[in-house]
Amino acid sequence: MKIVVTVAAPVEVVWDALRNKEKIRHWHGWEYEGTQGGLEEEIDLIYFTETTEDGTTLTLGHGDRFEVEPFEGGSRVTLTRAPRGANPEWEAYYDDVTEGWITFLHQLRFAVERHPGEPRRTLFFSGTGAVSPIAELGIPAQEAGTPVELELVGQPIKGEIWYTSEHQVGVTVDAWGNGLLVLSHIPPGEQKPDGATMAILSLYDDVDRDAIETRWRAWWQQRWPEELNLLG
C-alpha cells in the first residue's frame, strides 16, 4: 500500500518538514493532551523512536517508510505502509492508520506550500453514525483545484478543493487565515459497524479559534453526539 503526494518545494525543504520536530507539528495530526501525553509525545514516538534514515528515506519503528525524491521541479513523497500483520498489536487499526496518513500527507503539502514555517492552531471533532459531514456541509464532489464558495457552519468562505480520496476531502478556507478543513467519513459497515467521522480544522494568523470552536462544537454535537473511540 502506497500513498503518494507531490509537493511544490525542493526535496531539502520537504525533508526538513519531516525531520524538524517543530515543523512536524505544523502538519501532523492535531493538538491534544491525553492521559498518555499529547501531540508532542506522539511526534517523538512516531518520528524519533527506533527510526532509521538513509539519505531522504525515513523508516519508522513499525515499518512504514517515507521516501522524498525530486519530481517535476518539486518533490514527491511516497509513504509505503508496512505489510499487514507486521505488527499484530496494530493490525486492528491498519486501515485507520492508512486513513490518518492520507490526511497527514496532504496537511504536510498544505503546510509546506501555503504556510512554510508557520505554526497553526487546530480543532478536532469526531463521531459515529451514517451521517456524512461532507454531505451535511454541501462540499461538492469536484477534483482538486476546483474553486468553492460555501457556508461553513454559519460562516461564508471561499477556497478550493485541496484533495479528495475515497473517504476524505480537504478544502482550503480563506476565512481561517487561509486555513484547511479536512473531513473524513466511513459509513457503518462490516469493518466499522458504527461508522467513523472526523474533522480537522487548521487555523492561522489571528483567527478567533474560540469562536470557531464554539460554533462548530454546537453544530457537530447535534449530528454526532457520540465521539469516536480512537485506537481503543
C-alpha positions as a printed NumPy array, in Angstrom:
array([[  0.   ,   0.   ,   0.   ],
       [  1.498,   3.32 ,  -1.105],
       [  0.321,   6.9  ,  -0.576],
       [  1.912,   9.454,  -2.908],
       [  1.77 ,  13.254,  -2.662],
       [  3.638,  15.776,  -4.798],
       [  4.799,  18.998,  -3.151],
       [  5.817,  22.22 ,  -4.89 ],
       [  9.008,  22.625,  -2.866],
       [ 12.593,  21.331,  -3.051],
       [ 13.477,  17.976,  -1.533],
       [ 15.531,  19.572,   1.242],
       [ 12.539,  21.683,   2.342],
       [ 10.182,  18.711,   2.43 ],
       [ 12.762,  16.558,   4.194],
       [ 13.228,  19.279,   6.808],
       [  9.46 ,  19.274,   7.367],
       [  9.762,  15.538,   8.1  ],
       [ 12.766,  15.727,  10.424],
       [ 12.394,  19.066,  12.234],
       [ 10.295,  18.357,  15.308],
       [  8.739,  21.807,  15.441],
       [  7.837,  21.7  ,  11.748],
       [  6.217,  18.279,  12.114],
       [  3.775,  19.988,  14.482],
       [  2.732,  22.188,  11.552],
       [  1.144,  19.231,   9.739],
       [  0.999,  16.014,  11.734],
       [ -2.283,  15.25 ,  13.47 ],
       [ -3.918,  17.88 ,  15.632],
       [ -3.333,  19.476,  19.017],
       [ -4.439,  17.423,  22.012],
       [ -3.461,  16.37 ,  25.505],
       [ -4.345,  12.939,  26.872],
       [ -3.512,  10.629,  29.762],
       [ -0.512,   9.284,  27.817],
       [  0.666,  12.699,  26.65 ],
       [ -0.254,  14.766,  23.631],
       [  0.884,  15.752,  20.16 ],
       [  4.482,  16.324,  21.283],
       [  4.787,  12.818,  22.695],
       [  3.102,  11.33 ,  19.628],
       [  5.624,  13.012,  17.344],
       [  8.516,  11.735,  19.48 ],
       [  7.143,   8.196,  19.374],
       [  6.422,   8.051,  15.642],
       [  9.266,  10.056,  14.093],
       [ 12.142,   9.775,  16.563],
       [ 11.815,   6.371,  18.275],
       [ 13.513,   3.367,  16.636],
       [ 13.583,   5.13 ,  13.261],
       [ 16.273,   4.851,  10.603],
       [ 17.379,   7.332,   7.929],
       [ 19.065,   6.63 ,   4.62 ],
       [ 19.507,   9.801,   2.588],
       [ 15.976,  11.146,   2.234],
       [ 14.315,   7.872,   3.204],
       [ 12.858,   7.547,   6.688],
       [ 11.741,   4.18 ,   8.044],
       [  9.567,   4.331,  11.128],
       [  9.755,   1.894,  14.017],
       [  6.665,  -0.043,  12.953],
       [  7.858,  -0.403,   9.351],
       [  6.138,   2.397,   7.435],
       [  8.597,   4.159,   5.109],
       [  8.783,   7.716,   3.772],
       [ 10.752,   8.455,   0.608],
       [ 11.295,  12.035,  -0.612],
       [ 12.641,  12.468,  -4.133],
       [ 12.831,  15.197,  -6.801],
       [  9.818,  15.339,  -9.101],
       [  8.952,  17.856, -11.839],
       [ 10.672,  20.801, -10.189],
       [  9.373,  19.908,  -6.734],
       [  9.24 ,  16.789,  -4.634],
       [  7.364,  13.536,  -4.443],
       [  6.642,  11.99 ,  -1.059],
       [  5.868,   8.269,  -1.105],
       [  4.669,   6.564,   2.058],
       [  4.841,   2.777,   1.849],
       [  2.814,   1.052,   4.531],
       [  4.318,  -1.876,   6.41 ],
       [  2.76 ,  -5.191,   5.334],
       [ -0.408,  -6.275,   7.088],
       [  0.394,  -8.467,  10.065],
       [  3.835,  -6.931,  10.567],
       [  2.717,  -5.573,  13.943],
       [ -0.052,  -7.722,  15.488],
       [ -0.795,  -5.108,  18.167],
       [ -1.754,  -2.596,  15.446],
       [ -3.394,  -4.933,  12.948],
       [ -6.916,  -3.958,  14.036],
       [ -6.081,  -0.313,  13.309],
       [ -4.292,  -0.844,   9.986],
       [ -6.955,   0.86 ,   7.86 ],
       [ -7.362,   3.667,  10.412],
       [ -3.632,   4.372,  10.263],
       [ -3.76 ,   4.416,   6.47 ],
       [ -6.569,   6.99 ,   6.558],
       [ -4.538,   9.028,   9.018],
       [ -1.51 ,   9.028,   6.732],
       [ -3.635,  10.206,   3.81 ],
       [ -4.78 ,  13.161,   5.916],
       [ -1.357,  13.997,   7.297],
       [  0.495,  13.871,   3.977],
       [ -1.967,  16.315,   2.452],
       [ -1.615,  18.505,   5.555],
       [  2.163,  18.334,   5.066],
       [  1.807,  19.523,   1.48 ],
       [ -0.501,  22.323,   2.618],
       [  1.866,  23.449,   5.381],
       [  4.921,  23.472,   3.105],
       [  3.243,  25.119,   0.102],
       [  0.885,  27.585,   1.789],
       [  2.38 ,  28.26 ,   5.236],
       [  6.106,  27.408,   5.199],
       [  7.491,  27.589,   8.712],
       [  4.24 ,  28.95 ,  10.178],
       [  2.617,  27.441,  13.269],
       [ -1.052,  26.537,  13.176],
       [ -3.814,  26.038,  15.689],
       [ -6.174,  23.124,  15.28 ],
       [ -9.6  ,  21.871,  16.237],
       [-10.639,  18.225,  16.081],
       [-14.091,  16.658,  16.111],
       [-15.159,  13.037,  15.755],
       [-18.268,  10.923,  15.828],
       [-20.062,   7.783,  14.728],
       [-23.08 ,   7.055,  12.562],
       [-24.247,   7.199,   8.969],
       [-24.373,  10.99 ,   8.548],
       [-21.552,  12.387,   6.416],
       [-20.192,  15.87 ,   7.216],
       [-19.147,  16.177,   3.584],
       [-22.804,  15.941,   2.554],
       [-24.056,  17.988,   5.501],
       [-21.788,  20.891,   4.561],
       [-22.529,  20.621,   0.863],
       [-18.934,  20.042,  -0.19 ],
       [-19.095,  19.446,  -3.944],
       [-17.699,  16.229,  -5.403],
       [-15.13 ,  18.009,  -7.559],
       [-11.493,  17.41 ,  -8.366],
       [ -8.617,  19.087,  -6.556],
       [ -8.138,  22.731,  -7.525],
       [-11.84 ,  23.432,  -8.046],
       [-12.831,  26.825,  -6.51 ],
       [-15.639,  26.695,  -3.948],
       [-17.849,  29.178,  -2.129],
       [-19.659,  27.706,   0.849],
       [-21.276,  28.478,   4.149],
       [-19.365,  26.53 ,   6.772],
       [-21.394,  26.35 ,   9.953],
       [-22.734,  29.886,   9.567],
       [-19.53 ,  31.368,   8.127],
       [-19.322,  32.256,   4.405],
       [-15.993,  31.105,   2.972],
       [-14.085,  30.907,  -0.27 ],
       [-11.456,  28.323,  -1.065],
       [-10.68 ,  25.361,  -3.235],
       [-10.782,  21.602,  -3.09 ],
       [ -7.321,  20.685,  -1.813],
       [ -7.62 ,  16.922,  -2.261],
       [-10.091,  14.075,  -2.373],
       [ -9.821,  10.366,  -1.587],
       [-12.285,   7.526,  -1.148],
       [-13.33 ,   8.667,   2.324],
       [-11.892,  12.195,   2.644],
       [-11.955,  15.694,   1.271],
       [ -9.768,  18.694,   2.057],
       [-10.934,  22.271,   1.461],
       [ -8.922,  25.484,   1.856],
       [-10.705,  28.177,   3.863],
       [ -9.867,  31.848,   3.305],
       [-11.636,  32.962,   6.495],
       [ -9.285,  30.876,   8.651],
       [ -6.15 ,  32.772,   7.623],
       [ -6.013,  30.594,   4.508],
       [ -6.613,  27.524,   6.612],
       [ -7.569,  23.951,   5.824],
       [-10.603,  21.814,   6.616],
       [-10.241,  18.038,   6.365],
       [-13.378,  15.9  ,   6.572],
       [-13.429,  12.123,   6.753],
       [-16.393,   9.763,   6.734],
       [-16.511,   5.972,   6.697],
       [-20.138,   4.793,   6.775],
       [-21.211,   1.92 ,   9.04 ],
       [-20.216,  -1.442,   7.598],
       [-18.532,  -4.721,   8.358],
       [-15.211,  -3.156,   9.308],
       [-16.756,  -0.162,  11.088],
       [-20.161,  -1.193,  12.489],
       [-20.715,   2.287,  13.939],
       [-19.007,   4.201,  11.143],
       [-16.29 ,   6.808,  11.694],
       [-16.463,  10.553,  11.098],
       [-13.797,  13.177,  11.74 ],
       [-12.959,  16.815,  11.065],
       [ -9.627,  18.614,  11.453],
       [ -9.589,  22.41 ,  11.239],
       [ -6.189,  24.084,  10.737],
       [ -6.256,  27.797,  11.573],
       [ -3.658,  30.509,  11.011],
       [ -2.906,  34.132,  11.891],
       [ -5.149,  35.866,  14.422],
       [ -8.316,  33.93 ,  13.601],
       [-10.669,  33.682,  16.609],
       [-10.212,  29.996,  17.429],
       [-12.571,  30.104,  20.424],
       [-15.445,  31.499,  18.37 ],
       [-14.943,  28.873,  15.663],
       [-14.766,  26.109,  18.258],
       [-17.99 ,  27.227,  19.954],
       [-19.876,  27.374,  16.681],
       [-18.529,  24.1  ,  15.353],
       [-18.952,  22.163,  18.598],
       [-22.633,  23.074,  18.835],
       [-23.188,  22.137,  15.188],
       [-21.191,  18.915,  15.473],
       [-22.775,  17.606,  18.662],
       [-26.243,  17.921,  17.176],
       [-25.24 ,  15.469,  14.449],
       [-22.556,  13.305,  16.084],
       [-23.204,  13.311,  19.832],
       [-21.054,  10.222,  20.435],
       [-17.325,  10.743,  19.941],
       [-15.23 ,   8.19 ,  18.118],
       [-13.211,   5.886,  20.339],
       [ -9.798,   6.421,  18.753],
       [ -7.436,   3.449,  18.892],
       [ -9.437,   1.74 ,  21.538]])
